[in-house]
Amino acid sequence: MLNFQDKVVYQIYPRSFCDSNGDGIGDLNGITSKLDYLASLGVDYLWLTPFFRSPQRDNGYDVADYCSVDPVFGTMEDAERLLREADQRGIGLMLDMVFNHTSTQHVWFQRALAGDKTYQDYYLFRDGAPDAPPTNWQSKFGGSAWEYVPKLKKWYLHLFDVTQADLNWENPAVREELKQVIRFWQGKGVKGFRFDVVNLISKPETMTDDLQGDGRRMYTDGRHVHQFLQELTRDTGMDSMLTVGEMSSTTLEQCIRYSNPDRRELSMVFNFHHLKIDYKNGDKWAMQSPDIGQLRQLFDVWQTGMQQGNGWNAVFWCNHDQPRIVSRLGDDRQYWQESAKMLALCIHFMRGTPYIYQGEELGMTNAYFEDIGQYRDVESLNYHRILTAQGRTEQEVRTLLQARSRDNSRTPMQWDESPTAGFTDGTPWIPLPQYKPEANVQAQAQAPASILSFYKRLICLRKEYPLIARGDIRFLCPDAQDVIAYCRGLDGKKLFVYCNFSAREKRVPCPGNVHFLIGSYEQPPQMTADEIVLRPYEGCAMMV
């Protein structure tokens, strides 16, 4: 069994990481050129979002060929060189496998469109009249989840963009094709896989209208999903690799099943419940102030529940689909450094494998774009139209996009303070953030008090103290407003973590006889025999 508890994963969005040829788009050679930086950070794995051949309708998550490199990112030789160079530095590569759907440009779908019934069974086609979709399910990108093909007189299912057709996992031939993809990349030296929305792969035998919602309850954590993952792992030997599944709208009980090692499905899981605490009535496009009390409760339920069920979490704040956390839950103006460090400390000392999204270790902020023409994300562009059609003003929609758009995380990695942030010699494919140019590598690399230096220290501590990697967890101070506190324990040693999510001073109970380990302020917090005084956005850890 692979030991991954003390490992740290760094996510790279290749399009925005580093451009080596001046075309304004990040590429594989750009990643290779920054491997020494990543090694100095101390990370163990690099998760790369898809660089496979794709029309790029959804920035690579619409795959047209799983076993080739899109020319915009380089060549297969570039990928092989990246794998070798990373391995020489003790870093493993994890690839992002989009197995719920393919691009409609994939050869399988094109053959289906040409009338080949074998390949039509690779997807979820249903007969029907042009004005009567098979169900009322909604796409997660807006609109119907069904698209009509006039020449076939059939509808196909697409839970995401219309160019992303869902695969039919009930067909054994589809599962064999996908196993071959895994084996191909294993042969290249890939050390792990991240599976995109993998809990959506098993659809119901009979598809019917959802009279209570948008359809997700009909296919989420479907009837054969665990069987399919066990088969995939068994037949490819993936249980000797690091694997993580992205879980959409899932439950704690399901995630225990996905990640319990006895079941041989996945090493760990992502869930997103903690990133909906600023959704009003569960709607991403309706804003409310973050509910830190709900956040604490969710962490308690999931951390404790996964511990009791022998499951394992991927712990994270940011990824390519989420706004920047320092802008979302911190204060990226007055308390930028303090809140960025506090948020890092809060998540890195929890039970689970921490994931860092590129630029998070620098405190990169939301983009704060002022004009819709600056956005590139298909979801953001779709919702600009949808929200405008609903009667929202341009200012209201602008404010929502500044807070919610996936492009907030997709702006170029900031390597220095030059006009293009050291990302490219050309024109970036997407504009740079409008704020915090000091959130860059050059400015922070040699600064002992920088956010980057703080992340390096967190990673070192995970490897130095087994209780951070393997200890149990117990949450504290349930009544402390805007504070998340917990205790980790192993073999008689204890680590106490306190995080203040507000700009107000907080006083919370703290055991005596503890010593300061690390904190978001340069000086330890004020303490009495039984109390700790937390400054605005202060995070700190104490050992006993």
Number of C-alpha atoms within 10 A of each C-alpha: 10 9 10 17 20 21 19 21 23 24 20 22 25 27 27 25 26 29 26 22 16 14 15 21 24 27 27 27 20 24 24 20 15 12 17 14 13 19 15 11 20 22 22 20 24 25 23 20 23 24 28 27 23 26 18 16 17 18 18 21 26 26 30 23 18 23 15 15 20 22 13 17 24 19 18 17 11 17 21 15 15 20 20 19 17 22 16 10 14 13 21 24 23 26 22 22 23 21 21 22 27 25 28 22 19 20 14 22 23 15 15 20 17 13 13 13 11 12 18 21 19 22 24 19 24 17 15 15 12 13 7 12 21 22 16 19 24 19 19 16 18 15 16 20 26 27 18 21 15 10 9 15 13 20 22 23 27 27 24 24 25 21 18 25 28 26 27 22 24 20 12 11 15 17 20 14 10 17 16 15 16 24 15 14 17 17 8 13 15 20 22 25 24 23 21 22 19 22 26 24 24 23 22 13 10 6 15 13 14 15 9 8 12 17 21 18 13 20 17 22 24 16 15 15 22 20 12 18 20 17 16 20 19 13 14 15 14 22 19 14 21 22 22 25 25 19 22 18 15 18 14 16 13 14 26 23 20 28 24 18 17 10 14 21 26 28 29 26 23 21 21 15 16 18 20 16 22 22 17 14 12 12 11 17 18 12 17 13 11 18 16 20 16 15 20 21 15 16 18 20 14 23 23 18 17 22 18 11 15 14 27 28 24 20 21 25 23 20 22 18 14 21 25 30 25 27 21 19 22 24 21 22 13 10 17 20 23 25 32 30 30 26 23 25 24 21 17 23 27 26 25 28 24 26 24 23 22 24 26 26 24 26 27 29 28 29 27 19 21 14 11 14 8 14 21 19 18 17 18 19 16 14 18 19 12 15 16 13 10 9 10 14 12 14 10 13 20 19 16 19 26 19 21 22 30 24 28 26 27 29 25 30 30 28 23 18 16 11 12 19 22 19 26 26 15 14 14 21 17 18 17 24 21 12 15 17 18 17 27 23 22 15 17 19 17 11 12 11 14 21 28 24 18 24 22 15 14 19 20 15 19 21 16 12 15 16 23 24 24 18 22 18 23 14 19 20 15 15 10 15 16 21 25 25 24 22 20 22 19 16 8 7 13 19 23 25 25 25 26 30 26 21 16 13 13 20 16 19 16 21 14 13 10 16 13 15 15 20 22 27 19 10 9 18 17 11 17 12 11 11 14 18 18 24 21 20 29 30 29 23 23 20 17 15
